[in-house]
Amino acid sequence: MGAFRSIFLITFALVFGSSHADPDFLQDICVADLSSGVKMNGFPCKNPKTIGADDFFFAGLAQSSIPNNTVGSLVTAANVEKIPGLNTLGVSMSRIDYAPGGVNPPHTHPRATEIVFVLEGELEVGFLTTSNKLISKVIKKGEIFVFPKGLVHFQKNIGWTPAAVVTAFNSQFPGTQSIAATLFAASPTILTDVLSKAFQINTSEVEKIKLKLKPKK
């Protein structure tokens, strides 16, 4: 009985210890029904009779965009909201265009690792570990850099001409949290005193930053 009990416990541990892994698909495809009001971790599937090639197609990354904002960068996402056929597949992409000197400010993707491929230009990129170590590098056309899941990272165009990258994620919907906007443009707002103490600046400076980052109506 002792040997049988040991085998049972080992089998139990192997089965339930691996239960965190993604399950195998139960169907070929699960095109997202973006209009559904059902709340779940992901999107419910559309009726297979209503799906077609356009559910798996997106042309939005083909053309460059002109950043017209204060940071000088523009992200074009190709996630499940743009490509419903990505639902349950665990991948997505985006394109980022940068004006000369443009910055994609410090941010995180809570649900995905990101890999960037430089289409044009020269960028300084980097991420921060949880021990505040900066890992950074200058990358050029044809080169790749990886940002680990959940870590704060950034990109800056250090050239005199526009730059562009294509990025890939191991999530259909990686999510993005811009550090500055998350803290200073939250709704409801974070207490001014909390931000004042956190950043070691006076409350009037906090209010100025909040005003600058306040979402435009």
N, C-alpha and C positions, 0 to 999 in steps of 0.2 A: 504493500500500500504506500510505503514511503516513496518508492521510485515513481509510482503512478501519480502521486500528489505533486512531486517535483516537476514531472512532465506537464501536468495540467497547469501548474503555476507559470511555467516558462511559456507555454502556448498562450495562456491568458495575457501575459505581459506583452508578448509579441503582437497579438491581435489588437489589444486595446491601447498598447503603447504607441502604435502607429496610426491611431484613429484620427490624429490631427492632419494627416495627409489629405490632399484633395481627392475626392472620390472619382472613380472612372465615370465617363459620360454615360448616360442612360439613353441617349439618342445621338444621331449624327450631328445635328445642329440645334441651337436654341436661339433663334433670332429674337432680339429684345423687342418686346411690345412696350415702346416708350410712352404710349398713351394710357397704359394700365394704371389704375389706382392701387393695385396690390402692393403692399410693402413687404419687401424681402431683401435678402443679401444678394443683390443683383437685380435682374429684371425677369419677369415671367416671359415665357415663350409665346411668340405669335403663332397663330394657326398655320401649320406648314403649307396649307393650300394658298396662302396669301403671300408667301415669300418669293423673292426673285433675286437676280444678280445685283440689283442696286442696293440690296441690304448688305452686300459684301464689298461695296465700291465707294471710294471717296477720292476726288481729284484735288482736294484743297491744299495738298502739300506741293503741287507741281509748280506753282508760281510764287515768286518772292513777294513779300509785303513790305510796305514802307512804314517803319515805326513812327507814329505821330503822338508821342507821349513824353512825359518828363524823364523816364528812365532810358529811352532810346532802344527798346526791344519789343518785339511782338511775337507772341506764341500762337501758333495755329495748331489746335489739338485734333488728333485723329483717334478718339476713344470711342467707347460704346455708344455715346450719345450722337456721334457722327456716323458710326458704322455699326448698326444694330447687330450685324452678324458676328461681331466680336464677343457677344454675350457668352459667358462661360469658358472662353478660350484662353483667357489669362495673358493677353498681349495687347499693346496699343502703341501708337507713335505720336510724334508731333514735329513741327518745324518751328525753329526760332530764327527770326531775322533781327539783325542788329545794325543800327546806325553807327557810324564811326564814333567810338567812345561809348557806345551804348552798353548798358548793364542789364542782365537778368538778375535782379536783386536776391539776396540771401533768402532761401525758401527750402521747404522739405516736401517730399512725396511720402506720405505716411504708409502707403500700401504697395510701394514698388521700388525696386532698383532701377536706375536709369543709365543708359549707355548713349553717348553722343558721338556722331560722326560729322566731321567738319566738311561742309560743301564748299564754302568759300571763306577766305579771310584768315585772321590770326586772333586767337582768343587766349586770355588767361582764365583758367578754370580752377576750381578747388572745392574741397569739402572739409568739414570740421568733425573730428571724432568727439566722443563724449568726454574725453579728457582734454578737450580744447586744443588738440594738435591740428594744425592746418596742413593739409595735403594738397599742393597746388602745382600746376604745370602750364606752360604755354603750348598750345596745340594749333596745328596748321591744317590746310586742306588735305583731306584723305586720312587724317589721324583720328584716333578714338580715345575717349576717356570715360571712366565709369564712376558713377555716384552711388554709393551703397544706400540701401533702403533706409528711409527715415532720417538720414543725416542732413544737416544744414549744408547747402552748397550754393554756388553762384557761377556766373560767367560774365566776362567783360571783353568787348571788342577793343583790342589794343592797337588795331591798324587804322590807317587813314581812309580806308574804303569800307563799304558795307560788308558784313559777314553773315553767314547762315550755317545752321547745323540741322541735321535730322536726328531725332532722339527716339529711342525705343524703350518700352517699359514691360516688365513681366506682370502686368495687371491690365485688365480691360478698362479700369477707371482708377488711375493711381492717386488722384487727389493732389492738390497743391495748397500749401500754407505759406504765404508770404510772411516772413517774420515781422516786418514793420507794420503791414496792414493788419495782421492778426492781433497785434498788441495795441496799436494806436487807433484802429478803425473798427474795433469790435462793436457789436450791437446786442445788448446794451453795452455801454462803454465800461472799460476797466477803470477802477478808481484812479484818479489823477495821482493821489498820494502813493499808491502802489507802484506806478510807473516812475514817479519821481525818485523813490528810494531805489528801485531796481537799476535805473540808468544813472543815478547820482547826478541828476539835473534838477533845476528848480521847477516848480509847478507851472509857471508861465511858459517855460519852454515845452513842457508836455502838452499844454493846450495849443500852442502854435503847431506842433507836429500833428496833433489830432485834427486840427483844422485843415492842414495841407493834405492829409490822407483821407479825409472824409469823402465817402463815395459820392460821385456826382449824380444828381437826380435828373 
